Amino acid sequence: MRIQEEMTMYDKLSILTDAAKYDVACTSSGVDRRGDGTGMGNCEKAGICHSFSADGRCISLLKILFTNECIFDCKYCVNRSSNDVVRTSFTPDEICHLTMEFYRRNYIEGLFLSSGILKSPDYTMELIYSALYKLRHECNFQGYIHVKAIPGASLELVQKVGFLADRMSVNLELPTKESLHLLAPHKSRKNILAPMRMVQNRMKENKQEIAVYRHAPRFVPAGQSTQMIIGATPETDYQIMQVTEGLYKKFGLKRVFYSAFVPVNEDRNLPARTDEGPPLLREHRLYQADWLLRYYHFEVSELLSEENPNFNVLMDPKCNWAIQHLEVFPVEINRADYKLLLRVPGIGYRSAERIVKARRLGVIGFEDLKKMGVVLKRALYFITCSGKMMYPTKIDQDYITRNILNVKERLPDSVRDMGYRQLSLFDDVRFGGMEFLGK
Amino acid sequence: MKRVYICRDTVTGLYSAVYDAWSECRNDGEAGIALKDHIVPELFCEYVETREAEKKALAVEKLIRSHLGEYAYGRLYYASLSYEADKGDAIFGTMRAARKLTDSTRIMDHLTEPSVRRCFELSRNVGNEAHFFKEFLRFRELKSGVLFAKIEPKNQVLTCIAPHFADRLPLENWMIYDKTHGMFVVHEARKKWVLVSDVCADESRFDEFSESEEEIQKLWKGFFHTISIEERESYARQRQHLPIWYRKNMVEFDE
């Protein structure tokens, strides 16, 4: 292990940011809180992104580790104890200084504090607590704090920290127990689920406390989240989505995040390094399905099954479902039930709401739908307005599939770059055309 | 004959024109509202210059609030801050359309009505831009300790974002300068914010930063670059979420 005495703030921040960047959750949503006029900060329910880094991910919180020293040896992690990297730690004061100075310049929405495990889980959790306590009570910071509960730390400590944070998360890391055992030998499913259950129960109690005493301290008001690594182990999309559904239903989680596996270590238990890059399309499909569960009243069993355990690569899960269930369509915009409107490809939950409100006051036509934000080139196969379809179309699986695949799906660019692309006469796809002309 | 009321591009001006058009009780299609520098002359039309008055604006504000409700008031106010020249017509049209509903407070749901749809579009555009500046605005600390931010929005978003920052930074002295419209929001610690327009500012004074400013900026830039995962890099996706248009005054995109 390399030990260095003096390190500048800049170096420390670089090391501890670099070590924290693989954590995906960087949202600042879920809680609305006005400032009380005596300190600094407030929170907006929808969350605020303050910047976007070169990989196109949002920067909302100052995402850092307290320390990158760690006694655990998880195979996929940069900070695992068997890696020889420069180790360093922040002090609580340094964390407060950085957070406050960044926050008042409107760089960030708050702090995301995670940590490697220094000495023991309890010891680390204590350190995190002292940093957050200082930030909340000495600096009077009222912005957003997202904190990681360290697996294995005592539940009392986790609870104490929960009263200072807005959101807490314990990473599930891998979808199944077996994979967890294989890749994170020091973590156990039990140690991860115990704090999750505790936070859930405590939140429930807290709701009642607040109902009785309006000024009772809030416990994790923005709820808890977790994340899973995708593509490091052989689980199918179906298995992953079932775990997700369980977490939403049984643990009352706010969000489940998916993180496409990026190889940082060589290990015989990890997939071999390839040139393909992280499985971003798969991650994207999982997020799409995740939204269908949370906002569109879908169940996992409607999207995937044992026989059909992975998402369609070519088509998003909602479209895929619609094409398999043509017996439901076409749907009459001026009459259909809200929940049925949600199932039409091209209609989001916001536009569905607008439709329901607007049709009370007038008859909706296709032109109106466009202005309300409905994506007609996808929706037109599935809807009628006053009994008419937009164009004469067939309600036929092959026909609709062909036509929908013709209008390209708007994938995030990072995903689009990875796969095939259409050739055009004027593209120079590294054929080196220019040298040919003597340039 | 159609009569078009001409006004200045301010909320007071716009509402004064609405007041005149409304009080003369003109039928649909017989009244229009145009902004002073954006008039497209039409045939068979007479043009009247509106006399601007605070009193008229307040009367219209009260009318909207009591009949159309707070929600519609908010949407119409946002629409009135838009940079589009037809906002006056859209607002007036929406108010006329509201009279035909049994429950006028429902007016903003009436998206099949063209002028309501336009107001919805305009206010959404203003709201979105205001939200962008809540995200992407950057304060720099001046020598005097004042936090200073410069923005160049298309719409007049200052009054939309000022309450947000006043709530967030109550103990700081800060100001936001809207370069496009030549307006300032000034907030003195522990006091209410004020909107200042039509002033000449010596811009060079905004370039004198405090001692620690450079250090903090360096830390932030370092953080900004380190947080990106190399294997996932995608400048197109970054541009999709954070258009280059908004990067002008952002610390992390300074050269």
Interface residues (C-beta under 8 A of the other chain):
Chain A: M9 Y10 L13 S14 T17 D18 A20 K21 Y22 R34 G35 G37 T38 G39 M40 G41 N42 E44 I48 C49 H50 S51 F52 S53 A54 D55 G56 R57 C58 I59 L62 K63 L98 E101 F102 R104 R105 N106 Y107 G143 A260 V262 G277 P278 L280 R354 K357 A358 R360 L361 G362 V363 I364 G365 D368 K371 M372 P412 D413 S414 R416 D417
Chain B: L101 R106 D109 H110 L111 T112 E113 R117 E121 K134 E135 F136 L137 R138 F139 R140 E141 L147 A149 H164 F165 D167 R168 L169 P170 L171 E172 R190 S212 I216 K218 L219 W220 G222 F223 F224 H225 T226 I227 S228 I229 E230 E231 R232 E233 S234 Y235 A236 R237 Q238 Q240 H241 L242 M250 V251 E252
